[in-house]
Amino acid sequence: MLYQLYETQRSLMEPFSDLAQAAAKVYSNPLSLAGQNPFAQRLSATYDLMHRLGKDYERPEFGIRSINEDGVEVAILERIEVNKPFCDLRRFKRLTDDAATFAKIKDEPVVLIVAPLSGHYSTLLRDTVKTMLRDHKVYITDWKNARLVPLSEGEFHLDDYVNYVQEFIRHVQGKYGNCHVMSVCQPTVPVLAAVSLMASRGEKTPLSMTMMGGPIDARKSPTAVNNLAMNKSHSWFESNVIYRVPSNFPGAGRRVYPGFLQHTGFVAMNPDHHAKSHYDYFKDLIKGDDASTEAHRKFYDEYNAVLDMDADYYLETIKVVFQDFSLVNGTWDVKNPSGKLERVQPGAIKTTALLSVEGELDDISGSGQTRAVHDICTGVPKSLQRHFEAEGAGHYGIFSGRRWREHVYPFVKSFILDHNAQATAKPVKAIAKPATKSVELAAPATELAVTPATTLVAVKAAPVAGKKPAAKRAVAKK
């Protein structure tokens, strides 16, 4: 019933939102009669804010048309390579007629970015994708809004998520031989499960996994998000946050966790911050600060665009990840496409390099939750494991914005390149385990600090000017 009430309210508000948008344009036009009013700028700002608070936000596009590759403009072709009922696998193909640039990009590493299915669209990782495109061939999972998926397509479970990831990995491996996988936030758990199952069956596993800000072990440094999931029972979630899609959508009748509830939860975490941001936007409109107002619009066009999640997937994620801690307890069984249950055993992974990334100020995935992946991937040699802590970065800062581009990305790029090169060199007998170890130990002192006690290294973000680099590095204790 709540979903129907929300949709009714939204439909009633829509014409008023459109009217406010029109009024804002009239008052902002200096050639109109209304624009001559001495309070025109203030009135325009008021109506603009009313429009943005009342409008319906649809899925944004990635909008990546080109990138700059060493001074050469490289066109980007976005296309869907695999179309599944609940997810598309998108590829961002780089196109250039410059011979030198083509020669450079054709042998660069292939990266599958697994986007979160936790309320926002995969376009939330637009900055991640655009930055990665500088030095990689990039694919991304683009999860669909469950309210747009007809009931005839069936249900969607957490097990289906894991199976989708395996299928996408095999698809990319089939084209390029192998790939690297990067998971951001929520998908760290199902991605680790997918790779673990592939390893258990003796399948080829990705060259590397990069786990960023995810709840591998949600018991460590629990946040407000973790506490809500852990302190409410499974039946409470099913009774209070699960609703059926209204009849005016293709997925009418499907049980979902509505996006508008997730969005309300996002805003409720930092209400003062959002209120101040909108007030600043209002003042910037009055001042005519176009750069600041455009930055606000871009951020909230993305932030306010949310999707519904299938109820089975949502409830199973709550239970497996935040209540039973099935992954770290070794009790998680996943049903494969043929209906057979398979136990998730991270210890089966042997050859996939492992990088965990955390933000120092992350208030969604607490400190140590992602790093816990090193404790359960016991089969991965210590020489293939790394941990990176982005100093001063919150949850979004580890995959978007200045800290991502200037501190996190250079380390991720280096990690992927190192293990891509090692994979390429595998057929050469002279390069065996000792060579791998010597490469690691030979890393510049300004980048890694390695002691004989362990080779799992924690590296913090580059220090700000005036601080000693040595103070920013710590060696992980096993």
C-alpha positions in Angstrom: 0.0 0.0 0.0 2.8 2.4 0.8 4.3 2.1 -2.7 0.9 3.0 -4.3 0.6 6.0 -1.9 4.1 7.1 -2.9 3.3 6.8 -6.6 0.1 8.7 -6.2 1.8 11.5 -4.4 4.6 11.6 -7.0 2.0 11.8 -9.8 0.2 14.6 -8.1 3.4 16.5 -7.5 4.7 16.1 -11.1 2.7 18.9 -12.7 3.6 21.3 -9.9 7.3 20.4 -10.3 7.0 21.1 -14.0 5.2 24.4 -13.3 8.0 25.4 -10.9 10.6 24.7 -13.6 8.8 26.9 -16.1 8.5 29.7 -13.6 12.2 29.5 -12.7 13.0 29.9 -16.4 10.7 32.8 -16.8 12.1 34.7 -13.8 15.7 34.0 -14.9 15.1 35.4 -18.4 16.2 39.1 -18.3 14.2 39.7 -21.5 10.9 38.7 -20.0 8.6 41.1 -18.0 8.9 38.9 -14.9 12.7 39.0 -15.3 12.6 42.8 -14.7 11.3 42.3 -11.2 13.9 43.3 -8.6 13.4 40.0 -6.8 13.5 38.0 -10.0 16.7 36.2 -9.2 15.5 35.1 -5.8 12.1 34.0 -7.1 13.8 32.0 -9.9 16.1 30.3 -7.4 13.1 29.4 -5.2 11.2 27.9 -8.0 14.3 26.0 -9.3 14.8 24.5 -5.9 11.1 23.5 -5.6 11.4 21.8 -9.0 14.4 19.8 -8.0 12.9 18.8 -4.7 9.7 17.6 -6.4 10.9 16.1 -9.6 11.2 12.4 -10.4 14.8 11.4 -11.1 15.3 8.8 -13.8 18.3 6.6 -14.5 21.1 8.9 -15.8 23.4 7.9 -18.7 27.1 7.3 -18.3 27.6 10.0 -21.0 31.3 9.1 -21.5 31.8 10.2 -25.1 35.6 10.4 -25.2 38.8 10.4 -23.1 42.2 11.9 -23.5 45.0 9.4 -24.0 48.4 11.1 -23.9 47.1 14.2 -25.6 45.0 12.2 -28.2 41.2 12.3 -28.1 39.9 8.7 -28.0 36.2 8.1 -28.8 34.2 5.8 -26.5 31.5 3.5 -27.8 29.2 2.2 -25.1 27.4 -1.0 -25.9 25.6 -3.9 -24.3 27.4 -7.2 -24.8 25.3 -9.5 -22.6 21.6 -8.8 -21.9 20.2 -10.6 -18.8 16.7 -10.2 -17.3 18.1 -8.2 -14.3 21.4 -6.9 -15.6 23.3 -5.8 -18.7 27.0 -6.3 -19.2 28.2 -3.0 -20.8 31.5 -2.5 -22.6 33.1 0.9 -23.1 35.1 0.4 -26.3 37.9 2.9 -27.1 38.2 3.9 -30.8 41.1 5.8 -32.4 42.7 6.2 -35.8 46.0 7.2 -34.3 48.4 4.3 -34.9 50.6 4.9 -31.8 47.6 5.2 -29.5 46.0 2.1 -30.9 49.1 0.1 -30.4 49.2 1.3 -26.8 45.6 0.5 -25.9 45.2 -2.8 -27.7 47.4 -4.7 -25.1 46.2 -2.9 -22.0 44.6 -5.0 -19.2 40.9 -5.9 -19.3 38.9 -5.0 -16.2 35.3 -6.1 -15.2 33.9 -3.6 -12.8 31.1 -5.1 -10.7 28.8 -2.3 -9.7 26.7 -2.4 -6.5 23.1 -3.4 -6.5 22.2 -1.5 -3.4 19.8 1.3 -4.4 21.7 3.4 -6.9 22.3 2.8 -10.6 25.7 1.7 -11.9 26.2 5.2 -13.3 27.2 6.1 -9.7 30.6 4.7 -10.8 30.9 7.0 -13.8 34.1 8.6 -12.4 35.5 5.1 -11.7 34.8 4.0 -15.3 36.1 7.2 -16.9 39.3 7.1 -14.9 39.9 3.3 -15.5 39.4 3.9 -19.3 42.7 5.8 -19.4 44.7 2.5 -19.1 42.3 -0.4 -19.3 39.6 -2.1 -21.4 36.5 -1.7 -19.2 33.3 -3.6 -18.7 30.7 -2.9 -16.1 27.6 -4.7 -14.7 24.5 -2.4 -15.2 21.8 -3.7 -12.9 18.2 -3.1 -13.9 15.4 -1.5 -11.9 13.3 -4.5 -10.6 10.0 -2.6 -11.1 10.7 -2.7 -14.8 11.3 -6.4 -15.0 8.1 -8.4 -15.8 7.1 -11.2 -13.4 7.4 -13.6 -16.3 11.2 -13.3 -15.9 11.0 -15.0 -12.5 12.6 -14.1 -9.2 16.1 -12.8 -8.6 18.1 -14.2 -5.7 21.5 -13.5 -4.2 22.5 -16.8 -5.8 21.5 -15.5 -9.2 23.7 -12.5 -8.6 26.7 -14.8 -7.9 25.9 -16.8 -11.1 25.6 -13.7 -13.2 29.1 -12.6 -12.1 30.5 -16.0 -13.0 28.9 -15.8 -16.5 30.2 -12.3 -17.1 33.7 -13.3 -16.0 33.6 -16.3 -18.4 32.3 -14.0 -21.2 35.3 -11.6 -20.9 37.7 -14.5 -20.5 36.3 -16.0 -23.7 37.2 -12.8 -25.6 40.6 -11.9 -24.0 41.9 -15.1 -22.3 41.5 -13.6 -18.8 40.6 -10.4 -17.0 40.8 -8.5 -13.7 37.8 -8.0 -11.5 37.0 -4.9 -9.5 34.1 -4.8 -7.0 32.8 -1.7 -5.3 31.0 -1.9 -2.0 28.1 -4.4 -1.8 29.4 -6.8 -4.6 32.6 -7.6 -2.8 30.8 -10.5 -1.1 29.1 -12.1 -4.2 32.2 -11.5 -6.3 34.4 -13.3 -3.8 31.8 -16.1 -3.8 31.7 -16.3 -7.6 35.5 -16.5 -7.9 35.7 -19.0 -5.0 33.2 -21.3 -6.7 35.1 -21.1 -10.0 38.3 -22.0 -8.2 36.6 -24.9 -6.4 35.6 -26.4 -9.8 39.1 -25.9 -11.2 38.0 -23.2 -13.6 40.3 -20.4 -14.7 40.0 -17.5 -12.2 40.6 -13.8 -12.8 44.2 -12.5 -12.7 43.3 -10.2 -9.8 40.5 -9.1 -7.6 40.2 -5.5 -6.3 37.8 -5.3 -3.3 36.8 -1.7 -2.5 34.8 -0.7 0.6 32.7 -3.8 1.0 31.3 -5.7 4.0 33.3 -8.9 3.7 33.1 -9.2 7.5 30.4 -6.8 8.7 31.2 -7.7 12.4 34.3 -5.5 12.3 33.7 -1.8 13.2 30.0 -1.9 12.5 28.5 1.3 11.1 24.9 2.6 11.4 24.1 0.7 8.2 25.4 -2.6 9.7 23.6 -2.0 13.0 20.3 -1.6 11.4 20.7 -4.8 9.4 22.0 -6.8 12.4 19.6 -5.5 15.1 16.3 -6.1 13.1 15.0 -9.6 12.5 14.6 -11.1 9.0 10.8 -11.1 9.5 10.9 -7.4 10.5 12.5 -6.5 7.1 10.0 -8.7 5.2 7.0 -7.1 7.0 8.1 -3.4 6.9 10.2 -2.7 3.8 8.9 -5.1 1.2 6.1 -4.0 -1.2 4.6 -5.0 -4.5 5.2 -2.9 -7.6 2.1 -0.8 -8.6 0.2 -1.7 -11.7 1.6 1.2 -13.9 5.0 -0.5 -14.2 6.1 -3.5 -16.3 7.0 -5.4 -13.1 3.6 -4.9 -11.6 3.1 -7.3 -8.7 6.8 -8.1 -8.2 7.9 -8.0 -4.5 10.6 -5.4 -4.1 12.5 -3.3 -1.7 11.6 0.2 -3.2 14.2 2.6 -4.2 12.5 5.5 -2.5 12.9 3.8 0.9 16.6 3.3 0.3 16.9 6.9 -0.8 15.1 8.0 2.4 17.6 6.0 4.4 20.6 7.5 2.5 19.3 11.1 3.3 18.5 10.2 6.9 22.1 9.3 7.6 23.3 12.9 7.0 20.2 15.2 7.0 22.0 18.3 8.0 24.5 17.9 5.2 21.8 17.6 2.6 19.9 20.5 4.0 23.0 22.7 3.9 23.8 21.5 0.4 20.4 22.6 -0.9 20.6 25.9 0.9 24.0 26.5 -0.6 22.6 25.7 -4.0 19.8 28.3 -3.5 22.4 30.9 -2.6 24.6 30.0 -5.6 21.6 30.4 -7.9 21.0 33.9 -6.5 24.7 34.8 -6.9 24.8 33.4 -10.4 27.6 30.9 -9.6 27.0 28.6 -12.6 29.9 26.3 -11.8 28.7 25.5 -8.3 25.0 25.1 -9.3 26.0 22.7 -12.1 28.1 20.6 -9.8 25.2 20.4 -7.4 22.8 19.3 -10.1 25.2 16.6 -11.4 25.7 15.1 -8.0 22.0 15.1 -7.0 20.8 13.9 -10.4 22.9 10.8 -9.7 22.2 10.6 -5.9 18.4 10.9 -6.2 18.1 8.4 -9.0 17.4 5.1 -7.3 16.1 1.6 -8.3 14.0 -1.1 -6.7 15.6 -4.4 -5.7 13.9 -7.8 -5.9 12.7 -8.7 -2.5 14.4 -12.2 -2.4 17.8 -10.7 -3.3 17.5 -8.0 -0.7 16.3 -10.2 2.1 18.9 -12.9 1.4 21.7 -10.3 1.3 20.6 -9.0 4.8 20.6 -12.6 6.1 23.8 -13.9 4.5 26.0 -10.8 4.8 24.8 -9.0 7.9 23.1 -11.5 10.1 24.6 -15.0 9.6 27.9 -13.8 8.3 27.9 -16.9 6.1 30.9 -16.0 4.0 33.4 -15.6 6.9 31.8 -18.4 8.8 32.2 -20.8 5.9 28.5 -21.8 5.9 27.3 -20.2 2.6 25.9 -22.5 0.0 25.0 -21.1 -3.5 22.6 -22.8 -5.9 24.1 -23.0 -9.4 22.1 -22.7 -12.6 21.5 -26.4 -12.7 20.0 -26.3 -9.1 22.9 -27.9 -7.3 24.1 -26.4 -4.0 27.8 -25.5 -3.8 29.7 -24.4 -0.7 31.6 -21.1 -1.0 35.2 -21.8 -0.1 37.5 -18.7 -0.5 40.5 -20.8 0.5 40.2 -22.5 -2.9 41.5 -19.4 -4.6 45.2 -20.0 -5.4 46.4 -17.8 -8.3 44.2 -14.7 -8.2 46.0 -11.6 -6.8 44.1 -9.8 -4.1 43.9 -6.1 -3.3 41.6 -4.6 -0.6 40.8 -0.9 -0.5 39.3 1.0 2.5 38.5 4.6 3.2 39.8 6.0 6.5 36.5 7.8 7.1 34.1 5.3 5.5 30.8 5.4 7.4 29.1 2.6 5.4 31.7 -0.2 5.4 33.7 0.2 8.6 37.4 -0.2 9.1 38.6 -3.7 8.7 35.5 -5.1 7.0 37.1 -5.2 3.5 40.5 -6.1 4.8 39.1 -9.2 6.3 39.2 -10.8 2.8 42.8 -11.6 3.4 42.0 -13.7 6.5 39.7 -16.0 4.6 41.5 -16.3 1.3 44.1 -18.6 2.8 45.1 -20.2 -0.5 46.4 -16.9 -2.0 50.1 -16.5 -1.5 51.0 -13.6 0.7 53.1 -12.2 -2.1 49.9 -11.7 -4.1 48.1 -9.8 -1.4 47.9 -6.0 -0.8 45.9 -3.6 1.3 45.4 0.1 0.7 43.9 2.7 3.0 42.8 6.0 1.5 43.6 8.6 4.1 40.9 11.2 4.6 38.5 9.4 2.2 34.9 8.5 3.0 32.9 5.7 1.3 32.4 7.5 -2.0 35.9 8.9 -2.0 37.6 5.6 -2.6 35.9 5.3 -6.1 34.9 8.8 -7.1 36.4 12.3 -6.9 39.8 13.7 -6.3 41.1 11.2 -3.7 40.1 8.3 -6.0 41.8 9.8 -9.0 44.9 11.1 -7.3 45.6 8.5 -4.6 43.5 5.3 -5.0 43.6 4.9 -8.8 47.4 5.1 -9.2 47.8 2.2 -6.7 45.0 0.1 -8.3 46.5 0.7 -11.7 49.9 -0.4 -10.6 48.5 -3.5 -8.9 46.6 -4.6 -12.0 49.5 -3.9 -14.3 51.9 -5.8 -12.1 49.8 -9.0 -12.2 48.8 -8.5 -15.8 52.5 -8.5 -16.7 53.2 -11.6 -14.5 50.4 -13.5 -16.2 51.8 -12.6 -19.6 55.2 -13.8 -18.5 53.9 -17.1 -17.1 55.0 -19.3 -20.1 58.6 -18.3 -19.6 60.1 -20.9 -17.2 62.7 -18.6 -15.9 60.1 -16.5 -14.2 58.7 -18.6 -11.4 57.9 -18.0 -7.7 61.3 -16.6 -6.8 61.1 -14.0 -9.6 57.6 -12.9 -8.4 59.0 -12.5 -4.9 62.0 -10.5 -6.0 59.8 -8.2 -8.0 57.8 -7.5 -4.9 60.8 -6.9 -2.7 62.4 -4.7 -5.3 59.4 -2.3 -5.2 60.6 1.3 -4.5 60.8 2.2 -0.8 58.6 5.3 -1.5 55.7 3.1 -2.5 55.8 0.0 -0.3 57.3 -0.9 3.0 58.0 -4.7 3.3 59.4 -6.5 6.3 60.5 -10.2 6.5 57.6 -10.8 8.9 54.9 -10.5 6.3 54.3 -9.6 2.7 50.7 -8.3 3.1 51.4 -4.6 3.0 49.0 -1.8 4.1 49.7 1.4 2.2 48.0 4.6 3.0 47.2 7.4 0.5 50.0 9.7 -0.5 50.8 12.2 2.3 49.9 15.9 2.0 52.7 18.4 1.6 54.7 19.0 4.7 54.3 15.5 6.3 56.8 12.8 6.3 56.0 9.9 3.9 57.2 7.3 6.4 54.4 8.2 8.8 51.8 7.1 6.2 52.8 3.5 5.8 52.1 0.6 8.1 52.8 -3.1 7.8 49.8 -5.4 8.3 50.0 -8.0 11.1 48.8 -11.4 10.3 
